[in-house]
């Protein structure tokens, strides 16, 4: 794998993993449109590890409090709000795991089409726009009920379809059930931790079974560049979210979808 390819793909993964524009779609499209060779499982594991490192570091204080409260909640019937948030993240991950086990092969073959990506990019972009404009935005992530958690969880499972965007789907669902923008983004990012862990674990298992040789330099580039770019992306996204809203990402999704239809229809 060429160093320039590793740099571009790692930067792309870091910048798009947490924005509502679909990292998986971009990692499929860029090599396809550039006629690059497939980056391979080892590189996918590396960039997932990088983005996981970024989100854990960014939310390290919150995660420490949630983990401590979660363990204390195991011995009581009245968990505090941090423990309830930890339970919400765990329960909100179950549909993604189940859907991933059932439909992973179908998603990785049939649905990796530019036209599928174009359709989901526009469709879920429109839904994001609607949620941002019409969502009541009155709740924080600590006030999620079981029903609202379920809606966000199933939205995350739908994001297995390329072009949907895991962060886009969960932020959209969060806005629709009443979370404000920052609360929807924070909950989406917390949900990403077990989601990325599952994806990286699955890819690592496939990598070990395949037993292919690993190019360590691209992997190291992938980890570092994706981690730094993802951390930076989260930082500025959270700072600018109330000011810019979701419209820039909606416009980007519409433009990308139209371009893909023009190229592949």
C-alpha positions in Angstrom: 0.0 0.0 0.0 1.4 3.4 -1.0 2.1 5.9 1.8 0.1 8.6 0.1 -2.9 6.3 -0.1 -2.6 5.4 3.6 -2.4 9.1 4.6 -5.4 10.1 2.5 -7.6 7.1 3.6 -6.6 7.5 7.3 -7.4 11.2 7.2 -10.7 10.5 5.5 -11.6 7.9 8.1 -10.7 10.3 10.9 -12.7 13.2 9.5 -15.8 11.2 8.4 -16.2 8.7 11.2 -18.0 11.1 13.5 -19.5 13.5 11.0 -23.0 12.7 9.7 -21.7 12.0 6.2 -20.7 8.2 6.3 -17.1 7.1 6.6 -17.8 3.7 5.1 -19.2 5.3 1.9 -16.1 7.5 1.5 -13.7 4.5 2.1 -15.6 2.6 -0.6 -15.8 5.5 -3.1 -12.4 7.0 -2.9 -10.5 3.8 -3.9 -13.2 3.0 -6.5 -13.1 6.4 -8.2 -9.3 6.6 -7.9 -8.7 3.1 -9.2 -6.6 2.3 -6.1 -6.1 -1.3 -4.8 -8.3 -2.3 -1.9 -6.7 -1.1 1.4 -7.1 -4.5 3.1 -8.4 -5.7 6.4 -5.2 -4.8 8.3 -5.5 -1.1 7.4 -9.3 -1.1 8.3 -8.4 -2.4 11.7 -5.7 0.2 12.1 -7.9 3.2 11.3 -10.8 1.8 13.5 -8.3 1.6 16.3 -7.2 5.2 15.7 -10.8 6.6 15.7 -11.6 4.5 18.8 -8.6 6.0 20.6 -9.7 9.5 19.6 -13.2 9.2 21.0 -12.1 7.4 24.2 -9.5 10.2 24.9 -12.0 12.9 24.1 -14.7 11.6 26.5 -12.2 10.1 29.0 -13.7 12.0 32.0 -17.3 11.2 31.1 -16.3 7.5 30.5 -14.6 7.2 33.8 -17.6 8.5 35.7 -20.0 6.3 33.7 -17.9 3.2 34.2 -17.6 3.8 38.0 -21.4 4.5 38.3 -22.2 1.5 36.1 -20.3 -0.9 38.4 -22.0 0.6 41.5 -25.4 0.2 39.8 -25.0 -3.5 39.7 -25.7 -3.6 43.4 -28.7 -1.2 43.6 -32.2 -0.8 42.1 -31.7 3.0 41.8 -28.8 3.8 39.4 -27.7 7.4 39.2 -27.9 9.3 35.9 -24.4 8.4 34.8 -25.1 4.7 35.3 -28.3 5.0 33.4 -26.4 6.6 30.5 -23.9 3.7 30.6 -26.8 1.3 30.4 -28.3 3.3 27.6 -25.1 2.9 25.6 -24.9 -0.8 26.2 -28.5 -1.5 25.4 -28.4 0.9 22.4 -25.7 -1.3 20.9 -27.6 -4.6 20.9 -29.5 -4.2 17.6 -26.3 -3.2 15.8 -24.6 -6.4 17.0 -27.6 -8.5 16.0 -28.1 -6.9 12.6 -24.3 -7.1 12.0 -24.3 -10.9 12.6 -27.3 -11.5 10.5 -26.7 -9.3 7.5 -23.0 -8.5 7.4 -22.2 -10.6 4.3 -25.2 -9.1 2.4 -24.1 -5.6 3.4 -20.5 -6.2 2.3 -21.5 -7.6 -1.1 -24.9 -6.5 -2.5 -25.1 -3.1 -0.8 -21.6 -1.9 -1.6 -23.0 -0.2 -4.8 -22.4 3.4 -5.7 -26.1 3.7 -6.5 -27.1 2.4 -3.1 -24.7 4.8 -1.5 -26.1 7.7 -3.6 -29.7 6.8 -2.6 -29.0 6.5 1.2 -26.8 9.6 1.1 -29.6 11.7 -0.2 -32.4 10.0 1.7 -30.8 10.1 5.1 -29.5 13.6 4.4 -33.1 14.8 3.9 -34.1 13.0 7.1 -31.3 14.7 9.0 -32.5 18.0 7.7 -36.0 17.4 8.8 -34.9 16.2 12.3 -32.7 19.3 12.8 -35.5 21.7 11.8 -38.5 19.9 13.4 -37.0 18.1 16.4 -38.0 19.6 19.7 -34.4 19.6 21.1 -35.5 19.9 24.7 -33.7 16.9 26.3 -30.2 15.9 27.3 -28.7 12.4 26.9 -29.3 11.7 30.7 -33.0 11.9 30.2 -33.5 9.2 27.6 -36.3 6.7 28.2 -36.2 3.1 27.1 -38.4 3.8 24.0 -36.2 6.6 22.9 -33.1 4.5 23.3 -34.7 1.8 21.2 -35.4 4.2 18.4 -31.8 5.5 18.3 -30.5 1.9 18.6 -32.4 0.7 15.6 -31.3 3.8 13.6 -27.7 2.8 14.4 -28.4 -0.7 13.1 -29.8 0.7 9.8 -26.5 2.5 9.4 -24.9 -0.8 8.4 -26.2 0.1 4.9 -23.3 2.0 3.2 -24.0 5.7 2.8 -26.4 5.9 5.7 -23.7 7.1 8.3 -23.7 5.6 11.8 -23.3 9.1 13.4 -25.8 10.6 11.0 -28.4 8.0 11.7 -28.0 8.2 15.5 -27.9 12.0 15.6 -31.0 12.1 13.4 -32.8 9.7 15.7 -31.6 11.6 18.7 -33.0 14.9 17.4 -36.3 13.2 16.4 -36.8 11.9 20.0 -36.1 15.3 21.5 -32.4 15.5 22.2 -30.7 18.9 21.6 -27.9 19.0 19.0 -25.0 18.5 21.4 -26.8 15.8 23.4 -27.6 13.9 20.2 -23.9 14.2 19.1 -22.5 13.2 22.5 -24.8 10.2 22.7 -23.9 9.2 19.1 -20.2 9.5 20.0 -20.6 7.4 23.1 -22.5 4.8 21.1 -19.6 4.7 18.6 -17.2 3.2 21.2 -18.8 -0.3 21.4 -19.8 0.0 17.7 -16.1 0.5 16.7 -14.9 -2.1 19.1 -17.3 -4.7 17.5 -16.2 -3.7 14.0 -12.5 -3.8 14.8 -12.9 -7.1 16.6 -14.7 -8.7 13.7 -12.1 -7.4 11.2 -9.2 -8.5 13.5 -10.7 -12.0 13.6 -11.0 -12.2 9.8 -7.4 -10.9 9.6 -6.1 -13.6 11.9 -8.0 -16.3 10.1 -6.7 -15.2 6.7 -3.1 -15.1 8.0 -2.0 -12.6 5.4 1.3 -10.6 5.8 0.9 -7.2 7.3 2.5 -4.0 6.0 3.3 -2.2 9.3 4.1 1.2 8.0 0.7 1.9 6.4 -0.9 0.5 9.6 1.1 2.9 11.8 0.2 5.8 9.6 -3.4 4.7 9.7 -3.6 4.6 13.5 -1.8 8.0 14.1 -3.5 10.0 11.3 -7.0 8.7 11.9 -6.6 9.2 15.7 -5.4 12.8 15.4 -7.9 13.8 12.7 -10.8 12.2 14.5 -10.0 13.9 17.8 -9.7 17.2 16.0 -13.0 16.6 14.2 -14.9 15.8 17.4 -13.4 18.9 19.1 -14.5 21.4 16.5 -17.7 19.6 15.6 -18.9 20.0 19.2 -17.8 23.6 19.4 -19.4 24.6 16.1 -22.6 22.5 16.3 -25.0 25.0 17.8 -23.7 27.7 15.4 -23.8 25.8 12.1 -26.4 23.1 12.8 -26.7 20.2 10.4 -27.4 22.1 7.2 -23.7 22.1 5.8 -23.7 18.3 6.1 -27.1 18.0 4.5 -25.9 20.1 1.6 -22.8 18.0 1.3 -24.8 14.8 1.3 -27.2 16.1 -1.4 -24.3 17.2 -3.6 -22.4 13.9 -3.2 -25.5 11.9 -3.9 -26.3 13.8 -7.1 -22.7 13.5 -8.3 -22.8 9.7 -7.7 -26.0 9.4 -9.7 -24.5 11.4 -12.5 -21.4 9.1 -12.5 -23.0 5.7 -12.1 -26.6 5.9 -13.3 
